[in-house]
Amino acid sequence: MNSKLVQRQKIRYRIRKKVSGTATKPRLAVFRSNAEIYAQLIDDEKGLTLAAASSRDKQILVQKITKVEKAKLVGNAIAQKAIALGITACVFDRGGNLYHGRVKSVADGAREGGLQF
């Protein structure tokens, strides 16, 4: 019997086979821990992180709101950084997590911020 982590890792690898980022259309990778959430824009061709945002950023950390609301702010922050770099489109990588709750909230925040995927 597989543990949750092994199962999630298998799903992650299956997603990564199909999803890849370029310089013009990077991969928006989301990592969700129990307490925090992190988002990165990654150019897989060069192996570079173009921009990153997390719930540990100072302006998000000081706010006393729920984790789902913080995740939306993280999505919005990554979108602002992407727009500043001249990136308007990306591909979404949910990192093996189900597309609901905090992961969905990051995606919604990024869409509201101006990213298209």
N, C-alpha and C positions, 0 to 999 in steps of 0.2 A: 504494500500500500504506500502511495506517495504522500509525502508531507505537503503542506500548503506551499512552502517555499520552492520545492522541487517542481511542483505543478506550475507555479507562476513563472519559474525560469524557463520551462518548456514553451509556455505561451509566449514569453519574451523573445525567445529564439525564433519562433515561428513568425512573429510580427517582423522581426529584424531582417528576415530573409526577403520580405516584400518591400519594406519601408527603408529608403535611403535618402540622405539629404545631399544637396549640392550647394554651391556658393550662392546661386540665385534663388534656390528654393530649399532652404535648410530643413533639417529634421527638428521638430519641437519635441524634445524628450522630457517626460515627466517622471520624477521619482517621488514616491510617497512613503514616508516613514510614519510611525505611529503619531509623532508629535509635529513634524514639519512637512513641507512640500517644496520641491525644487523643480525648476524648469530651465532647460538649456536649449539654445539654437545651435545645432551642430552641422558642420560641413563634413560629411563622411569621406568625400574624395581626398581632402587634405588632412583629415583627422583633427580638425580645429573646432574649438568651441567659440562661436562668434559672439554670443551674449548669454548671460545667465541671470536668473532672479530666484529668490527664495523667500519663504516666510520668515527667515532670519534677517532679512534686510531691515535696517533701522526704522524706516518709515512705516513698515508693516508690523514689525515686532512690538512697537509701542502701543498699537491699537488693541483695545480689549474687545475682540469680536470672535465669533466662532471660527473653527478651522475651515469650514466651507467658504465663509466670507473672505478669510485670509487667502484661500486658494484663488478666489476670483481676482483679488488684488495682485497676486503673483502673476496671473495670466495677463492682466492689464499692464503690469510693469515690464514683462518680457516683450509685449507688443510695442510699448513705447521705445524700448531699446532697439527693437528690430526696425521700426520706422526711422529712427535716428541713423541707422546704418544703411537705410535705403532698401530694406527688405519688406515686401508687402505680402508675399506668399510663403507658405511652409507646408510640410507634411507632418501630421500629428502621430507621435509614438507614445502610446499609453503605458508602455513599459510592463506589459503583462497584467496590469490592473484592469478591473472591470470599468467600463465607461459609465460611471455614475458617481455621485457624491463629489469628492474633492477633485478627482481627475476631470470630470465633466465641467466642474466649476472653473478650472484653469483654462480649459478650452473656450468656455463662454466668455471669460474675461479677456482672453487673447483676441477673440472675434470682435468684441466690443471696442478693444483698443485699436483695431484696424487691420489685423492679420487675416488672411484668407487661407482656408484649407478645407 
